[in-house]
Amino acid sequence: QVQLVESGGGLVQPGGSLRLSCAASGSIFSINVMDWYRQAPGKERELVARIRSGETTNYADFVKGRFTISRDNAKNTGYLQMNSLKPEDTAVYYCHANIRRGVNNLEYSYWGQGTQVTVSS
């Protein structure tokens, strides 16, 4: 079994920073893509940032220049550094990863349980 566990969410004032972590555990051969999504109340889940195994990154326009995605392959952990936070960044943030595992080295999709980020004064 594989689990993704997020941490680092919380309440922060506008303009503040938070760093989210996503730790993958279990029988893992490799993590190909790791993403961060978010879902605000009444809205659909949306992609925030993505990092591929070759360290290529992509960001949604609404976080470019403020958020940075990174990963530590040795620890099977991904990070999302969020700076200059705005009230509209308030949402549950979810980690997602495509992970290769098993005797056949197949790729599977996994989601974390989510962590709440609230930006408010």
Disulfide bonds with the S-S distance in Angstrom:
Cys22-Cys95 1.96
